[in-house]
Amino acid sequence: MRYALKFAYDGTKFEGYARQPKMITIEGEIIRALKAKSIAQDLQSASRTDRGVSAAGNVIVIETDFALKGIIPALNSELEGIHFHGIAKVPEDFNPRHAEQRWYRYVFLKGHCPPVRELGKASKLFLGEHDFRLLSKKDTGHEKTVLAIDSITFTETGEFVYADIKAQRFLWEMVRRMLSVIVSVAEEKTDAVTVEKLLTGESALKGGIKPLPPENLVLMDVVYDLEFRSVVTGHSYFADEVKSLRGRAEVISLVAEALRGPE
């Protein structure tokens, strides 16, 4: 049988997504787990996220005769920092690369980025179809660089600002480079004419484009005309990690407060 599996991972714990010899990668670890549990020998991936980027809803496809109910529990028992949580039976010709839409979210700390209104205005320059070859890093050199951005929205929530970007597909480092330029436009360091030339491939940005840090980017979902069955397999690595990071943040906060000295 052929199955699509939805999974999450902490991208900071691995040396990238794609399998690499002698490196601990997300894809490599999943293949190791599939073989260790005699589920499958290989997989197809929907999205190869950049090194350091995390995911809440990436997708792989496998061929297996393993019992349906046992696939996700078996994989989760073998993996650390990677957690499967959804499954759907798919036809033989299903290709996970051919998604209807991909959704990325970037997390800014409020006060460390321009106002949401200015970010929203700047983002309108990128909506629709453009050539993003100057806003991405080359992969094979043969990829199609013209694609359409469906939506870009900015939302304030608590201490953070969420940037949500949706499109059918993205190029290598494209989201982080595009957001870097949007921030630059919102800060009035780059103008609309320069962006228009960038999006037609007419001229690159002087000094190049420094992509935003990958640790704040999450692949939220890869969307298909499929209904994934949610599978809960008990306590996950991520619940423990949240507690640990909150405790660590409080420690650093106490140190920073002490260093400020008396008022």
C-alpha positions as CSV (number, residue, x, y, z in Angstrom):
1,M,0.0,0.0,0.0
2,R,1.0,3.6,-0.5
3,Y,0.6,6.1,2.3
4,A,1.2,9.8,2.9
5,L,2.5,10.6,6.4
6,K,2.4,14.0,8.0
7,F,5.1,14.8,10.5
8,A,6.8,17.6,12.5
9,Y,10.4,18.2,13.4
10,D,12.8,20.5,15.2
11,G,15.1,21.6,12.4
12,T,17.8,22.9,14.8
13,K,18.6,19.4,16.0
14,F,19.7,18.2,12.5
15,E,22.3,18.9,9.9
16,G,19.7,19.8,7.3
17,Y,16.7,17.9,5.7
18,A,18.0,16.0,2.8
19,R,19.9,12.7,3.3
20,Q,23.7,13.1,3.3
21,P,26.4,10.5,3.9
22,K,27.8,10.6,7.5
23,M,25.4,13.4,8.5
24,I,22.4,13.3,10.8
25,T,19.6,14.7,8.7
26,I,15.8,14.6,9.0
27,E,15.3,12.5,5.9
28,G,18.2,10.3,6.8
29,E,16.9,9.6,10.3
30,I,13.4,8.8,8.9
31,I,14.9,6.3,6.4
32,R,16.9,4.8,9.3
33,A,13.7,4.4,11.3
34,L,11.7,3.0,8.4
35,K,14.4,0.3,7.9
36,A,14.9,-0.4,11.6
37,K,11.2,-1.1,12.0
38,S,11.0,-3.0,8.7
39,I,8.3,-0.6,7.4
40,A,9.9,0.6,4.1
41,Q,13.3,1.0,2.4
42,D,12.8,4.5,1.0
43,L,10.6,7.5,0.8
44,Q,9.5,10.6,-1.2
45,S,9.5,14.0,0.5
46,A,7.1,16.8,-0.1
47,S,9.5,19.7,1.0
48,R,13.2,19.8,1.6
49,T,13.4,22.6,4.2
50,D,16.6,24.6,4.7
51,R,19.0,23.7,7.4
52,G,17.7,24.9,10.8
53,V,14.1,25.3,9.6
54,S,11.4,23.4,11.5
55,A,8.1,21.9,10.5
56,A,4.7,21.3,11.9
57,G,3.2,19.6,8.8
58,N,5.7,18.3,6.2
59,V,4.8,15.1,4.3
60,I,6.5,11.9,3.1
61,V,5.1,9.0,1.0
62,I,6.1,5.4,1.5
63,E,5.2,2.0,0.0
64,T,4.6,-0.6,2.7
65,D,2.7,-3.8,3.8
66,F,3.1,-2.8,7.4
67,A,-0.1,-2.7,9.5
68,L,-1.7,0.7,9.0
69,K,-2.4,1.3,12.7
70,G,1.2,0.5,13.7
71,I,3.2,2.7,11.3
72,I,3.1,5.9,13.2
73,P,3.6,4.5,16.7
74,A,6.6,2.4,15.4
75,L,8.2,5.4,13.8
76,N,7.7,7.7,16.8
77,S,9.2,5.1,19.1
78,E,12.4,5.2,17.0
79,L,12.8,8.9,16.5
80,E,13.9,11.9,18.6
81,G,13.1,15.5,17.4
82,I,10.8,14.1,14.7
83,H,7.2,13.2,15.3
84,F,4.6,11.7,12.9
85,H,1.0,12.7,13.5
86,G,-1.1,12.0,10.4
87,I,-1.6,9.3,7.8
88,A,-3.6,9.0,4.5
89,K,-3.9,6.2,1.9
90,V,-2.9,7.6,-1.5
91,P,-3.0,6.2,-5.1
92,E,0.0,4.7,-6.8
93,D,0.6,7.9,-8.9
94,F,0.5,10.3,-5.9
95,N,3.6,12.5,-5.8
96,P,4.1,14.5,-2.6
97,R,6.0,17.2,-4.5
98,H,2.8,18.2,-6.3
99,A,1.0,19.9,-3.5
100,E,-1.9,22.3,-3.8
101,Q,-0.2,24.8,-1.5
102,R,2.6,25.2,1.1
103,W,2.3,27.4,4.1
104,Y,5.3,28.8,5.9
105,R,5.3,31.0,9.1
106,Y,8.2,33.2,10.2
107,V,8.2,34.4,13.9
108,F,9.5,37.9,14.7
109,L,9.9,39.2,18.2
110,K,7.6,42.2,18.6
111,G,9.7,45.4,18.7
112,H,12.5,43.8,16.7
113,C,10.8,44.2,13.3
114,P,9.0,47.1,11.6
115,P,5.3,47.8,12.4
116,V,2.8,45.2,11.0
117,R,1.1,47.9,8.8
118,E,4.4,48.8,7.1
119,L,5.3,45.1,6.6
120,G,1.9,44.4,5.0
121,K,2.3,47.3,2.6
122,A,5.8,46.2,1.6
123,S,4.7,42.6,1.1
124,K,2.1,43.6,-1.6
125,L,5.0,44.0,-4.0
126,F,5.6,40.2,-3.9
127,L,2.1,39.0,-4.4
128,G,1.2,37.2,-7.7
129,E,3.6,35.7,-10.2
130,H,7.3,36.8,-10.4
131,D,10.7,35.5,-11.2
132,F,12.4,34.7,-7.9
133,R,15.8,33.5,-9.2
134,L,17.5,36.6,-7.6
135,L,15.6,35.9,-4.3
136,S,16.8,32.3,-3.9
137,K,19.8,30.1,-3.7
138,K,20.5,27.8,-6.7
139,D,19.7,24.2,-6.1
140,T,20.1,22.0,-9.2
141,G,20.3,25.1,-11.5
142,H,17.4,23.7,-13.6
143,E,14.5,24.6,-11.3
144,K,11.7,26.8,-12.6
145,T,12.1,30.2,-10.8
146,V,8.9,31.8,-11.9
147,L,6.1,31.1,-9.4
148,A,3.1,32.8,-7.7
149,I,2.8,33.9,-4.1
150,D,-0.8,33.4,-3.0
151,S,-0.8,35.4,0.1
152,I,1.4,37.1,2.7
153,T,0.0,38.3,6.0
154,F,1.4,39.7,9.2
155,T,-0.3,39.2,12.6
156,E,0.6,40.4,16.1
157,T,0.0,37.9,18.8
158,G,1.3,38.3,22.3
159,E,5.0,39.1,22.2
160,F,5.4,38.0,18.6
161,V,4.6,39.0,15.0
162,Y,3.8,36.1,12.6
163,A,4.5,36.3,8.9
164,D,2.4,33.7,7.0
165,I,3.4,33.1,3.4
166,K,1.4,30.7,1.1
167,A,2.2,29.4,-2.4
168,Q,2.1,26.2,-4.3
169,R,5.9,25.9,-4.1
170,F,9.0,27.8,-3.0
171,L,12.7,27.8,-3.9
172,W,15.7,27.2,-1.7
173,E,16.1,30.0,0.9
174,M,13.4,32.0,-0.9
175,V,11.1,32.7,2.0
176,R,13.9,34.0,4.3
177,R,15.4,36.1,1.5
178,M,12.0,37.5,0.5
179,L,11.1,38.4,4.1
180,S,14.5,40.1,4.4
181,V,13.7,42.4,1.5
182,I,10.2,43.0,2.8
183,V,11.7,44.2,6.1
184,S,14.2,46.4,4.2
185,V,11.3,48.0,2.2
186,A,9.3,48.5,5.4
187,E,12.3,50.3,7.0
188,E,12.6,52.4,3.8
189,K,16.1,51.1,3.1
190,T,14.9,49.6,-0.2
191,D,12.4,51.2,-2.6
192,A,9.6,49.7,-4.8
193,V,11.5,50.3,-8.1
194,T,14.5,48.3,-6.8
195,V,12.1,45.4,-5.8
196,E,10.4,45.5,-9.2
197,K,13.8,45.1,-10.9
198,L,14.7,42.3,-8.5
199,L,11.4,40.4,-9.3
200,T,12.0,40.6,-13.1
201,G,15.5,39.4,-12.8
202,E,16.7,42.7,-14.2
203,S,19.2,43.5,-11.4
204,A,20.2,42.1,-8.1
205,L,20.2,44.0,-4.8
206,K,23.4,45.9,-4.1
207,G,25.4,44.0,-1.5
208,G,23.2,40.9,-2.0
209,I,20.3,39.7,0.2
210,K,21.1,38.2,3.6
211,P,18.4,35.7,4.4
212,L,16.8,35.9,7.8
213,P,17.9,33.3,10.4
214,P,16.3,29.8,9.7
215,E,15.5,29.0,13.4
216,N,12.4,31.2,13.3
217,L,10.9,29.6,10.2
218,V,8.3,26.8,10.3
219,L,6.7,24.8,7.5
220,M,3.2,24.8,8.9
221,D,1.5,22.6,6.4
222,V,1.6,21.0,2.9
223,V,-1.9,20.9,1.5
224,Y,-3.4,18.3,-0.8
225,D,-6.9,17.1,-1.7
226,L,-6.5,14.5,1.1
227,E,-7.9,13.9,4.5
228,F,-5.2,12.9,6.9
229,R,-6.2,10.8,9.9
230,S,-4.8,12.3,13.0
231,V,-2.8,9.8,15.2
232,V,-1.9,10.6,18.8
233,T,0.9,8.5,20.2
234,G,1.3,10.0,23.7
235,H,3.8,12.5,25.0
236,S,6.0,14.1,22.4
237,Y,9.6,15.5,22.4
238,F,8.1,18.9,21.7
239,A,6.1,19.2,24.9
240,D,9.3,18.5,26.9
241,E,11.3,20.9,24.7
242,V,8.8,23.8,25.3
243,K,9.2,23.4,29.1
244,S,13.0,23.3,28.8
245,L,13.2,26.3,26.6
246,R,10.8,28.4,28.8
247,G,13.0,27.5,31.8
248,R,16.1,28.5,30.0
249,A,14.6,31.7,28.8
250,E,13.7,32.6,32.4
251,V,17.3,31.9,33.5
252,I,18.7,34.2,30.8
253,S,16.1,36.8,31.7
254,L,17.3,36.8,35.4
255,V,20.9,37.2,34.3
256,A,20.1,40.0,32.0
257,E,18.1,41.8,34.7
258,A,21.0,41.4,37.1
259,L,23.4,43.0,34.6
260,R,21.2,46.0,34.2
261,G,22.1,46.9,37.8
262,P,20.0,49.1,40.2
263,E,17.6,51.7,38.7
